[in-house]
Amino acid sequence: MTNDQKVIVGFLVGAAAGALAGILLAPDAGDQTRKKIVSKANDLKDDLGSQLSSTFGRLSEQVNQTLGRNFDSNGDSVARKMANETVDA
């Protein structure tokens, strides 16, 4: 896990714990508390989805850049050449 991922996970866990503590310690009726918990859980889900989408986007970009570097000047895949050399041997 990279440092960026650790920071994101730490932030999300801290935010969830803080929100849960704030809701549970607030002097509201049970039904109001449950509505707040559902609302906060939905907000957290949306935030997590956004963070995951961003992370997967960066990962996809890195994979594409890496794959782009694995082609020689003729456009042949270096991995394919290595596999063919192994089969031919």
VEXTI-691289 format. One record per residue (C-alpha): z negated, x negated, y negated; residue number from 0. Coordinates in Angstrom, 1 decimal. Layout:
BEGIN
<node w="Z" u="X" v="Y" num="NUM"/>
...
//
This chain:
BEGIN
<node w="0.0" u="0.0" v="0.0" num="0"/>
<node w="1.0" u="-1.5" v="-3.4" num="1"/>
<node w="-1.3" u="-1.6" v="-6.4" num="2"/>
<node w="0.7" u="1.2" v="-8.1" num="3"/>
<node w="0.2" u="3.4" v="-5.1" num="4"/>
<node w="-3.6" u="2.6" v="-4.9" num="5"/>
<node w="-3.9" u="3.4" v="-8.6" num="6"/>
<node w="-2.1" u="6.8" v="-8.1" num="7"/>
<node w="-4.2" u="7.7" v="-5.1" num="8"/>
<node w="-7.4" u="6.7" v="-6.8" num="9"/>
<node w="-6.5" u="8.7" v="-9.9" num="10"/>
<node w="-5.7" u="11.8" v="-7.8" num="11"/>
<node w="-8.8" u="11.5" v="-5.7" num="12"/>
<node w="-11.0" u="11.1" v="-8.8" num="13"/>
<node w="-9.3" u="14.0" v="-10.6" num="14"/>
<node w="-9.8" u="16.2" v="-7.5" num="15"/>
<node w="-13.5" u="15.2" v="-7.1" num="16"/>
<node w="-14.2" u="15.7" v="-10.8" num="17"/>
<node w="-12.5" u="19.1" v="-10.9" num="18"/>
<node w="-14.3" u="20.3" v="-7.8" num="19"/>
<node w="-17.7" u="19.1" v="-9.1" num="20"/>
<node w="-17.0" u="20.8" v="-12.5" num="21"/>
<node w="-16.0" u="24.1" v="-10.8" num="22"/>
<node w="-18.9" u="24.2" v="-8.4" num="23"/>
<node w="-21.5" u="23.3" v="-11.0" num="24"/>
<node w="-20.2" u="25.9" v="-13.5" num="25"/>
<node w="-22.3" u="29.1" v="-13.7" num="26"/>
<node w="-19.5" u="31.6" v="-12.7" num="27"/>
<node w="-19.5" u="34.4" v="-10.2" num="28"/>
<node w="-18.1" u="33.6" v="-6.7" num="29"/>
<node w="-14.8" u="35.3" v="-7.2" num="30"/>
<node w="-14.2" u="33.5" v="-10.5" num="31"/>
<node w="-15.1" u="30.2" v="-8.9" num="32"/>
<node w="-12.7" u="30.8" v="-6.0" num="33"/>
<node w="-9.9" u="31.6" v="-8.5" num="34"/>
<node w="-10.6" u="28.4" v="-10.4" num="35"/>
<node w="-10.6" u="26.4" v="-7.1" num="36"/>
<node w="-7.2" u="27.9" v="-6.2" num="37"/>
<node w="-5.8" u="27.2" v="-9.6" num="38"/>
<node w="-7.0" u="23.6" v="-9.6" num="39"/>
<node w="-5.7" u="23.1" v="-6.1" num="40"/>
<node w="-2.3" u="24.4" v="-7.2" num="41"/>
<node w="-2.3" u="22.1" v="-10.2" num="42"/>
<node w="-3.3" u="19.1" v="-8.0" num="43"/>
<node w="-0.5" u="20.0" v="-5.5" num="44"/>
<node w="2.0" u="20.1" v="-8.3" num="45"/>
<node w="0.8" u="16.7" v="-9.7" num="46"/>
<node w="0.9" u="15.2" v="-6.2" num="47"/>
<node w="4.4" u="16.6" v="-5.6" num="48"/>
<node w="5.6" u="15.1" v="-8.9" num="49"/>
<node w="4.0" u="11.7" v="-8.1" num="50"/>
<node w="5.5" u="11.7" v="-4.6" num="51"/>
<node w="8.9" u="12.6" v="-5.9" num="52"/>
<node w="8.7" u="9.7" v="-8.4" num="53"/>
<node w="7.6" u="7.3" v="-5.7" num="54"/>
<node w="10.3" u="8.3" v="-3.3" num="55"/>
<node w="12.9" u="8.0" v="-6.1" num="56"/>
<node w="11.8" u="4.5" v="-6.8" num="57"/>
<node w="11.7" u="3.7" v="-3.0" num="58"/>
<node w="15.2" u="5.1" v="-2.6" num="59"/>
<node w="16.5" u="3.0" v="-5.5" num="60"/>
<node w="15.0" u="-0.1" v="-4.0" num="61"/>
<node w="16.5" u="0.6" v="-0.6" num="62"/>
<node w="19.9" u="1.2" v="-2.2" num="63"/>
<node w="19.6" u="-2.1" v="-4.1" num="64"/>
<node w="18.6" u="-3.9" v="-0.9" num="65"/>
<node w="21.5" u="-2.4" v="1.1" num="66"/>
<node w="23.9" u="-3.3" v="-1.7" num="67"/>
<node w="22.8" u="-6.9" v="-1.4" num="68"/>
<node w="23.5" u="-6.9" v="2.4" num="69"/>
<node w="27.2" u="-6.7" v="2.1" num="70"/>
<node w="29.4" u="-9.7" v="1.8" num="71"/>
<node w="32.3" u="-10.1" v="-0.7" num="72"/>
<node w="34.7" u="-8.2" v="1.7" num="73"/>
<node w="32.3" u="-5.2" v="1.9" num="74"/>
<node w="31.4" u="-5.9" v="5.5" num="75"/>
<node w="27.8" u="-5.3" v="6.4" num="76"/>
<node w="26.0" u="-8.5" v="7.2" num="77"/>
<node w="23.8" u="-6.6" v="9.7" num="78"/>
<node w="27.0" u="-5.3" v="11.4" num="79"/>
<node w="28.4" u="-8.8" v="11.6" num="80"/>
<node w="25.2" u="-10.1" v="13.1" num="81"/>
<node w="25.2" u="-7.3" v="15.7" num="82"/>
<node w="28.8" u="-8.0" v="16.6" num="83"/>
<node w="28.1" u="-11.7" v="17.0" num="84"/>
<node w="25.2" u="-10.9" v="19.3" num="85"/>
<node w="27.4" u="-8.6" v="21.4" num="86"/>
<node w="30.2" u="-11.1" v="21.6" num="87"/>
<node w="27.9" u="-13.9" v="22.7" num="88"/>
//
